Amino acid sequence: MTFTILTLTAAYAMVASLLAYLLLLSRLHWVFKALATLSVVALVPLTFFGVGELRGLPSDGNLPGSFRMLWAQVIEPNPLQGEKGHVFIWLQTLDRDNYPTGLPRAYQLPYSDDLQIKVNEALGKISQGEEIQGKVDARKALPEATSEALAQEIKTGLNEARPGGTSTVGERIMTFEPSMLTFTPEAAPITPTKPP
């Protein structure tokens, strides 16, 4: 991981030096210089999101379709300090046959009362020694509102996110609904049949 971050840093230093050369020492037309500058500026947010995925920070990307829940933490909203709540879930992805794949990963979800109830029930079962499997089904969260009502809801949410209507740097807009997530006792892995 450190090698990847150092490689990204070195690559950015190389790109910045090439851009400085283009801007200061080359005799290219100003259009090419402007395009080079805009392309380097456009790469900054892409790298920011990429490095966020590499570091040990919780991912704010989509949850895997099937996973083993290892633990969670619910942080309730605090209106006095203007903090939105979050639900952090530590999980391990399961493949089609219910075998764990990859390393455990932390995910960050937006807080909701329904999600808090589901997560707390799952944590209670984990505390009793059960292994809990989570499944995300995007078909369960079809919007019931019209497109105008949905657009108004998004506009209101963005205006309420921060004073002046700006959102927090590094936060992605997720289309996650608590109804998409179900927790059940983990199913046994599917083993291949033995040949006769």
Residue frames relative to the residue before (quaternion, step in Angstrom):
aa qw qx qy qz dx dy dz
M 1.0000 0.0000 0.0000 0.0000 0.00 0.00 0.00
T 0.6571 0.4994 -0.3152 0.4684 3.58 0.93 -0.88
F 0.6133 0.5465 -0.3427 0.4558 3.58 1.06 -0.76
T 0.6493 0.5175 -0.3179 0.4577 3.59 0.95 -0.84
I 0.6678 0.4909 -0.3059 0.4685 3.58 0.93 -0.88
L 0.6489 0.4988 -0.3206 0.4769 3.61 0.98 -0.80
T 0.6313 0.5278 -0.3317 0.4614 3.59 1.02 -0.74
L 0.6488 0.5036 -0.3154 0.4753 3.58 0.97 -0.83
T 0.6405 0.5219 -0.3207 0.4632 3.59 1.00 -0.80
A 0.6645 0.4901 -0.3007 0.4772 3.58 0.91 -0.89
A 0.6396 0.5218 -0.3289 0.4587 3.58 0.99 -0.78
Y 0.6596 0.4934 -0.3129 0.4729 3.59 0.99 -0.76
A 0.6189 0.5238 -0.3495 0.4695 3.59 1.03 -0.69
M 0.6467 0.5133 -0.3133 0.4693 3.58 1.01 -0.80
V 0.6641 0.4945 -0.3057 0.4702 3.59 0.91 -0.88
A 0.6525 0.5097 -0.3178 0.4620 3.60 0.96 -0.85
S 0.6635 0.4899 -0.3188 0.4670 3.61 0.97 -0.77
L 0.6332 0.5106 -0.3344 0.4759 3.61 1.03 -0.71
L 0.6385 0.5148 -0.3234 0.4720 3.57 1.02 -0.77
A 0.6386 0.5133 -0.3293 0.4694 3.60 0.96 -0.81
Y 0.6333 0.5203 -0.3295 0.4686 3.59 0.99 -0.78
L 0.6653 0.5084 -0.3089 0.4511 3.59 0.87 -0.93
L 0.7130 0.4712 -0.2649 0.4466 3.55 0.90 -0.90
L 0.7828 0.3808 -0.1821 0.4572 3.57 0.91 -0.90
L 0.8343 0.2846 -0.1129 0.4585 3.59 0.75 -0.98
S 0.6578 0.5139 -0.3405 0.4328 3.61 1.07 -0.41
R 0.3752 -0.7160 0.5446 0.2234 3.53 -1.27 0.42
L 0.2527 0.7760 -0.5333 0.2223 3.54 1.04 0.76
H 0.6167 -0.5286 0.4327 0.3911 3.52 -1.31 0.41
W 0.6143 -0.5906 0.3802 0.3595 3.59 -1.07 0.72
V 0.5749 0.5876 -0.3862 0.4184 3.64 1.13 -0.52
F 0.6656 0.4923 -0.3026 0.4723 3.59 0.94 -0.87
K 0.6373 0.5219 -0.3253 0.4643 3.56 1.03 -0.75
A 0.6511 0.5087 -0.3082 0.4715 3.58 1.01 -0.82
L 0.6506 0.5074 -0.3172 0.4676 3.61 0.97 -0.84
A 0.6430 0.5145 -0.3270 0.4635 3.60 0.97 -0.79
T 0.6559 0.5054 -0.3121 0.4658 3.59 0.96 -0.85
L 0.6710 0.4984 -0.3018 0.4585 3.60 0.89 -0.89
S 0.6546 0.5097 -0.3307 0.4499 3.60 0.97 -0.76
V 0.6444 0.5012 -0.3294 0.4744 3.61 1.00 -0.74
V 0.6485 0.5064 -0.3190 0.4704 3.59 0.98 -0.81
A 0.6482 0.5219 -0.3227 0.4510 3.61 1.02 -0.74
L 0.6427 0.5359 -0.3237 0.4416 3.61 1.13 -0.56
V 0.5307 0.6562 -0.4108 0.3450 3.61 1.14 -0.45
P 0.7135 0.4172 -0.3055 0.4728 3.70 0.68 -0.86
L 0.6050 0.5533 -0.3673 0.4392 3.60 1.05 -0.65
T 0.6718 0.4789 -0.2958 0.4815 3.57 0.94 -0.82
F 0.6010 0.5635 -0.3570 0.4402 3.58 1.05 -0.76
F 0.6897 0.4584 -0.2832 0.4837 3.60 0.86 -0.92
G 0.6440 0.5317 -0.3244 0.4442 3.59 1.01 -0.77
V 0.6707 0.4791 -0.3014 0.4794 3.58 0.93 -0.85
G 0.6059 0.5573 -0.3509 0.4463 3.59 1.08 -0.67
E 0.6505 0.4946 -0.3127 0.4841 3.57 1.10 -0.65
L 0.6662 0.5151 -0.3091 0.4420 3.60 1.07 -0.65
R 0.6672 0.5159 -0.3046 0.4427 3.57 0.97 -0.85
G 0.6431 -0.5525 0.3829 0.3669 3.54 -1.29 0.12
L 0.3991 0.7175 -0.4820 0.3060 3.58 1.21 0.28
P 0.5648 -0.5795 0.4381 0.3916 3.60 -1.11 0.49
S 0.4453 -0.6804 0.5151 0.2712 3.54 -1.01 0.80
D 0.2104 -0.7556 0.6018 0.1508 3.55 -1.07 0.72
G 0.3994 0.6974 -0.4814 0.3499 3.54 1.24 0.55
N 0.7135 -0.4365 0.3266 0.4400 3.53 -1.33 -0.10
L 0.5108 -0.6241 0.4976 0.3194 3.55 -1.14 0.70
P 0.5309 -0.5911 0.4765 0.3765 3.60 -1.13 0.47
G 0.6458 -0.5609 0.3603 0.3720 3.58 -1.17 0.53
S 0.7889 0.0435 -0.0041 0.6130 3.58 1.05 -0.74
F 0.1130 0.8058 -0.5682 0.1227 3.56 -0.84 0.97
R 0.4032 -0.6418 0.5884 0.2815 3.52 -1.40 0.34
M 0.2921 -0.7546 0.5606 0.1758 3.57 -0.70 1.07
L 0.2337 -0.7926 0.5528 0.1073 3.54 -0.74 1.09
W 0.7497 -0.2284 0.1639 0.5991 3.58 1.02 -0.82
A 0.1202 -0.7857 0.6018 0.0780 3.56 -1.30 0.21
Q 0.1248 -0.7501 0.6405 0.1073 3.52 -1.34 0.28
V 0.1951 -0.7752 0.5943 0.0878 3.55 -0.91 0.99
I 0.0767 -0.7672 0.6363 0.0263 3.56 -0.84 1.03
E 0.3056 -0.7899 0.5092 0.1529 3.54 -0.41 1.27
P 0.6007 -0.5672 0.4114 0.3849 3.58 -1.17 0.51
N 0.1633 -0.7615 0.6204 0.0926 3.55 -1.18 0.64
P 0.2406 -0.8197 0.5004 0.1410 3.61 -0.01 1.28
L 0.5984 0.5803 -0.3714 0.4088 3.62 1.09 -0.58
Q 0.7563 0.3295 -0.1881 0.5330 3.57 1.04 -0.74
G 0.4832 -0.7007 0.4110 0.3266 3.57 1.30 0.08
E 0.4581 0.6843 -0.4481 0.3479 3.58 1.15 0.56
K 0.3367 -0.6897 0.6031 0.2173 3.51 -1.00 0.89
G 0.4892 -0.6643 0.4710 0.3123 3.57 -1.06 0.60
H 0.1451 -0.7669 0.6179 0.0949 3.53 -1.32 0.35
V 0.2054 -0.7191 0.6462 0.1522 3.50 -1.32 0.45
F 0.1382 -0.7851 0.6017 0.0504 3.55 -0.70 1.14
I 0.0597 -0.7949 0.6038 -0.0065 3.57 -0.78 1.08
W 0.1923 -0.7461 0.6285 0.1064 3.54 -0.94 0.98
L 0.0922 0.8301 -0.5321 0.1389 3.56 -0.52 1.17
Q 0.2487 -0.7197 0.6226 0.1807 3.49 -1.41 0.19
T 0.4623 -0.7071 0.4695 0.2565 3.54 -0.77 1.10
L 0.1961 -0.7547 0.6157 0.1134 3.56 -1.12 0.77
D 0.3931 -0.7139 0.5227 0.2503 3.57 -1.02 0.77
R 0.7791 -0.3483 0.2318 0.4669 3.60 -1.29 -0.13
D 0.7332 0.4089 -0.2215 0.4961 3.56 1.10 -0.72
N 0.5221 -0.6728 0.3720 0.3693 3.60 1.31 0.32
Y 0.4370 0.6371 -0.5031 0.3873 3.59 1.03 0.78
P 0.4903 -0.6592 0.4734 0.3178 3.62 -0.93 0.80
T 0.0893 -0.7819 0.6158 0.0375 3.56 -1.03 0.83
G 0.8239 0.2100 -0.1607 0.5013 3.57 -1.03 0.76
L 0.6307 -0.5236 0.4264 0.3826 3.49 -1.40 -0.16
P 0.6012 -0.5386 0.4236 0.4111 3.61 -1.17 0.39
R 0.1047 -0.7996 0.5912 0.0091 3.55 -1.13 0.74
A 0.3492 -0.7163 0.5633 0.2183 3.58 -1.10 0.68
Y 0.1102 -0.7792 0.6161 0.0343 3.56 -1.05 0.87
Q 0.2472 -0.7534 0.5954 0.1294 3.54 -1.15 0.72
L 0.0636 -0.7929 0.6060 -0.0017 3.55 -0.83 1.07
P 0.5364 -0.6023 0.4609 0.3702 3.59 -1.13 0.48
Y 0.5309 -0.6569 0.4441 0.2989 3.56 -1.04 0.84
S 0.1492 0.7267 -0.6686 0.0515 3.51 -1.26 0.66
D 0.6109 -0.5713 0.3961 0.3789 3.57 -1.15 0.57
D 0.6417 0.5284 -0.3279 0.4489 3.60 0.99 -0.84
L 0.6664 0.4931 -0.3058 0.4682 3.57 0.94 -0.86
Q 0.6202 0.5420 -0.3440 0.4508 3.60 1.00 -0.76
I 0.6494 0.5116 -0.3201 0.4627 3.60 0.93 -0.85
K 0.6697 0.5019 -0.3038 0.4554 3.59 0.87 -0.95
V 0.6851 0.4897 -0.2888 0.4555 3.57 0.88 -0.96
N 0.6575 0.5077 -0.3188 0.4564 3.61 0.94 -0.83
E 0.6241 0.5182 -0.3404 0.4755 3.62 1.04 -0.70
A 0.6625 0.4983 -0.3042 0.4692 3.58 0.96 -0.88
L 0.6385 0.5222 -0.3283 0.4603 3.61 1.01 -0.77
G 0.6201 0.5412 -0.3407 0.4544 3.59 1.05 -0.73
K 0.6720 0.4818 -0.2975 0.4773 3.58 0.98 -0.82
I 0.6245 0.5206 -0.3422 0.4711 3.60 1.05 -0.71
S 0.6361 0.5349 -0.3240 0.4519 3.59 1.02 -0.80
Q 0.6826 0.4626 -0.2775 0.4930 3.58 1.18 -0.56
G 0.6470 -0.5657 0.3078 0.4082 3.59 1.27 0.18
E 0.5155 0.6338 -0.4350 0.3785 3.62 1.20 0.03
E 0.3344 -0.6830 0.6000 0.2485 3.52 -1.25 0.49
I 0.1894 -0.8176 0.5417 0.0466 3.55 -0.68 1.16
Q 0.1881 -0.7696 0.6047 0.0813 3.53 -0.97 0.98
G 0.1883 -0.7685 0.6041 0.0954 3.53 -0.98 0.93
K 0.0788 -0.7768 0.6236 0.0393 3.55 -1.10 0.76
V 0.1981 -0.7614 0.6088 0.1016 3.53 -1.05 0.87
D 0.0309 -0.7863 0.6164 -0.0293 3.53 -0.75 1.12
A 0.2955 -0.7982 0.5011 0.1564 3.58 -0.24 1.29
R 0.5879 0.5934 -0.3830 0.3944 3.62 1.12 -0.44
K 0.6122 0.5722 -0.3510 0.4179 3.62 1.19 -0.43
A 0.7285 0.4341 -0.2344 0.4753 3.61 1.18 -0.36
L 0.1812 0.7885 -0.5650 0.1617 3.58 0.89 0.85
P 0.4722 -0.6930 0.4509 0.3058 3.62 -0.81 0.88
E 0.3159 -0.7500 0.5556 0.1705 3.52 -1.01 0.89
A 0.6379 0.5450 -0.3257 0.4360 3.58 1.19 -0.47
T 0.5609 -0.5726 0.4694 0.3704 3.53 -1.26 0.35
S 0.6669 -0.5130 0.3449 0.4161 3.55 -1.22 0.33
E 0.6269 0.5314 -0.3483 0.4508 3.62 1.05 -0.68
A 0.6647 0.4932 -0.3059 0.4705 3.59 0.94 -0.87
L 0.6437 0.5166 -0.3199 0.4652 3.57 1.03 -0.77
A 0.6458 0.5108 -0.3186 0.4696 3.59 0.98 -0.82
Q 0.6480 0.5067 -0.3189 0.4708 3.59 1.01 -0.80
E 0.6376 0.5292 -0.3238 0.4567 3.58 1.03 -0.80
I 0.6511 0.5003 -0.3123 0.4777 3.58 0.97 -0.82
K 0.6559 0.5113 -0.3146 0.4577 3.59 0.93 -0.90
T 0.6548 0.5007 -0.3086 0.4746 3.59 0.97 -0.86
G 0.6568 0.5190 -0.3108 0.4502 3.57 0.95 -0.86
L 0.6640 0.4902 -0.3117 0.4707 3.59 0.99 -0.78
N 0.6591 0.5029 -0.3178 0.4601 3.60 1.00 -0.74
E 0.7057 0.4513 -0.2675 0.4762 3.58 1.07 -0.69
A 0.4912 0.6898 -0.4266 0.3175 3.58 1.23 -0.32
R 0.7881 -0.0676 0.0859 0.6058 3.60 0.90 -0.90
P 0.5912 -0.5371 0.4349 0.4158 3.57 -1.16 0.41
G 0.7712 0.2821 -0.2380 0.5186 3.55 -0.83 0.98
G 0.5339 -0.6822 0.3747 0.3304 3.60 1.28 0.03
T 0.5288 0.6211 -0.4354 0.3808 3.62 1.13 0.23
S 0.3738 -0.7192 0.5368 0.2342 3.54 -1.08 0.67
T 0.6449 -0.5198 0.3900 0.4022 3.55 -1.28 0.28
V 0.5157 -0.6337 0.4756 0.3261 3.57 -1.00 0.80
G 0.8043 0.2860 -0.2137 0.4751 3.55 -0.94 0.89
E 0.5954 0.5471 -0.3922 0.4386 3.62 1.17 -0.12
R 0.2583 -0.7468 0.5930 0.1546 3.52 -1.01 0.83
I 0.4333 -0.6504 0.5428 0.3076 3.54 -1.18 0.51
M 0.1315 -0.8192 0.5569 0.0388 3.55 -0.53 1.18
T 0.2800 -0.7228 0.6025 0.1900 3.53 -1.17 0.59
F 0.3037 0.7521 -0.5193 0.2692 3.55 0.62 1.16
E 0.0757 -0.7651 0.6391 0.0235 3.53 -0.95 0.95
P 0.5425 -0.6397 0.4251 0.3403 3.63 -0.91 0.80
S 0.5997 0.5762 -0.3692 0.4147 3.61 1.11 -0.53
M 0.5800 0.5914 -0.3694 0.4211 3.60 1.23 -0.34
L 0.7278 0.4518 -0.2162 0.4684 3.58 1.15 -0.64
T 0.0083 0.7754 -0.6312 0.0175 3.57 -0.93 0.93
F 0.2062 -0.7542 0.6132 0.1131 3.53 -1.15 0.76
T 0.0363 0.7758 -0.6271 0.0597 3.55 -0.96 0.96
P 0.6117 -0.4845 0.4240 0.4596 3.60 -1.22 0.15
E 0.5348 -0.6628 0.4173 0.3171 3.56 -0.92 0.90
A 0.4063 -0.7048 0.5338 0.2308 3.51 -0.94 0.99
A 0.5507 -0.6066 0.4569 0.3463 3.57 -1.14 0.64
P 0.5548 -0.6055 0.4403 0.3629 3.59 -1.06 0.65
I 0.4338 -0.6810 0.5267 0.2658 3.54 -1.10 0.73
T 0.1778 -0.7986 0.5694 0.0796 3.54 -0.58 1.16
P 0.5386 -0.6249 0.4407 0.3539 3.59 -1.05 0.64
T 0.5179 -0.6358 0.4731 0.3220 3.54 -1.12 0.66
K 0.4622 -0.6737 0.5035 0.2811 3.54 -1.08 0.74
P 0.4768 -0.6598 0.4855 0.3187 3.58 -0.99 0.77
P 0.5538 -0.6398 0.4154 0.3338 3.58 -1.06 0.65
